Amino acid sequence: MTLRVLGIDPGLTRCGVGIVDVEPSRRATLVHVSVIRTPSEMPLEERLLAIGSGIADLLDEYLPAAVALERVFAQHNLKTVMGTAQASGVALHAAAARGLRVGLHTPSEVKAAVTGYGSADKKQVATMVQRVLRLDAPPTPADASDALALALCHAWRSAGAASAASDNSPTPAQEAWRAAERAARS
C-alpha cells in the first residue's frame, strides 16, 4: 500500500512543505512541494495564521496519511528557534485536528535516511531528494528540499521498521539512521 506523507520544514518566514507517495518497495513519487512565505513585518499572529491555513489547505486537499516535522532543536539564535517552535506548534495543531500522528525527526536522522550520512550538507540532501524523486533539478529553496527529505525519512523509517521486524536485517540506510539517532540523543 502506498503511504502519502506531508513533510514540513517549519519556519516563520519560509515554511517548506512537501508531499510524497512512497510504495512498499520504497519507490517515492513527488505529489506536491511549495514554501509558505510570510513577511517579517507582518504581525506574528497573522504569520502563524497564514502558515496554519496553508498547512490545513494541504492536509485537506492531498489527504496525507502521516505528517513528518523537523524536531525543534536549540540554536544559538533564540529568535530563530522561537519562530521555528511556533510554526511547529501550528503544524502539530493542524495534524492533530485531523487525527493524524506526527513523526518528529532531527536533521541528523533526515540526512542519514536520505543520504546515508548524518552530517550531509544541504546540497547533498537536495541532490539525493532530486535523485530519489526522479526530478530534473534539486527542489529550491532549501526549505522545500528539506520538507521532501523529511517526508521521505518518515516514510522509509515507517517501512523500515516493518521490514526490520520481519527479517531482522536493517538496510545500510537504516543502520545510518540508527547511528544518527544515537548521536542525537547523546
N, C-alpha and C positions, 0 to 999 in steps of 0.2 A: 504494500500500500504506500502511495506517495505521501510524504509529510510536507506540508506547507508551513514555513516558518517566517515570521517577521522579525528581522534583526533591527535593533535600534542602538545607534551610537549617540547618546544623549549630549545635548549642549543647548545653551540658550540662544546663541547667535546662529549656529548651524547644528541641526539635529538630523543626522543621517538615518535614513530608513531604507531597508532593502528586504524584498520578499523573494524567497526561492522555494522551488518544489524539489524535494530530494527523494529519489526512488530507493527501494531497499538495497539496490546494487551500489548506492552512494553517488550515482549519477545525478547531478544537480542542473536545474534549469532556472534561468532568471525569469521572474514574474514581474517585478517592479523595482525600481530604485529611484530615489529622489532625496532631496535635502529640504527640510522645513526650515525656513530662514525667518529670523525676527531681527529688526533693527535695534541696536543698543540703546537708542534714545526712547524707545517705546517703554511705557511703564511695565514693571515686572509682571504684574498680574495679567496684563494683556499679552505679554510674550508667552507666559505659561498657558493661557487660554488658546492662543494660536497653535502652540505645539500640541496641546491636548486635543484640539479639534482636528488637526492634521493626522494625528495617530488614530483617533477614533474613526475618521473617514476611511483610512486604510484598512483598519480592522473590519469595518462594516462592508467595504467593497470587496476585499480579497479573502475574507474569512479564513485567516491562518489558524492552524491547529495549535500552534505554540508561538511564544514570543521569547526572543533572546535579547538580553540587555547587558550592556557593559557594566560590570561591577564598579561602583564608585570607589576610588582609592585616594588616599591622602596625597596631595600635591603640595608644592611649596606655595602656590598661589591660592590663597583661601577663597578669593572671589571666584576663581575658575571652578574650584571644587564645589562651592556652594551652588553655582549655576547648574553644574552638571547634576548635582544631587536633586535640585528642584525639578529639572527636566525629567530625571529618572522617576521621581515620585509621580509626576503626571502620567508617564508611560505605565507605571505599575498600576495606577488607578484605572486607566483605560482598559488594561488587560483584565484586571480583577472584576471590573464591571460587566465583562462578557464571559466570566467564568474560565478564563484562560490562565494556565500556570505560566510563570515566567522563569526562565533559566538565567541566572546571573553568572557571567563569565569574566574572568580577569583578562586584561590584554595579553598576558603571557600564555594563558590557555588558548585563546583565539589564535595567536601567532603559531603556537605549536600544532594546533589542529590543522591549520591551513597550509603552513609551510614546512612543518616538521621541526621547526626551530623556535623556541620560546622567546628568543631575543631578536627575531627578524625585524627589519625596519619596515616603514610604511610602504616603500616602493616594492619590496619583496612580497608583502601581503597583497598589494594591489595586483601585482603580476600573477600571483597564484590564483587570485579570485578571477582574473581575466581568463586564465587557462582552464580552471575548473568549470566556469560557466560558458566557455567557448565564445568569448566576446571578441570583437575586433580590436578593442583597446581597453586599458585598465579603466575602471569607473572613476570618475572625478566628481567632486573633490574627494579628498581622503575620507571625509565623513561618510560618503556614500559607499566607498570601498570597504571601510571598517564595518558598516552596518551589514553588508553582504557577508563579510567574513564571520561576523557574529552569528548570523543565521546558519551558515554552513557548519560552523563549530557546533552549534546546538543540535542540528540535525544529525551530524556524524557522531556526536557524543551519545545521543539517544540510540541510534542504530548500533553504535559500537558497544554500548552496554549490553544490548540484547545479544549480539553475536559473541561477545566475550563470555557471556554467561553460558552460551550454548556449547562452545568448543574450548573455552579456557585458553585461547591463544590470541592475545592482543596484536593488532597490526603495529607496524613501526610508528605510524602517526598517533595511535592510541598510547603507545609507550611514551612518546614525546609529550603528549598531553598530560599524562600522569606525572611525568617529571616536572613539567611546568607547574602543575597544581601543587606538588610537594614544595617546590621552590617558593611559590606564592604564599604558602602557609608559614614558612619559616622566616 
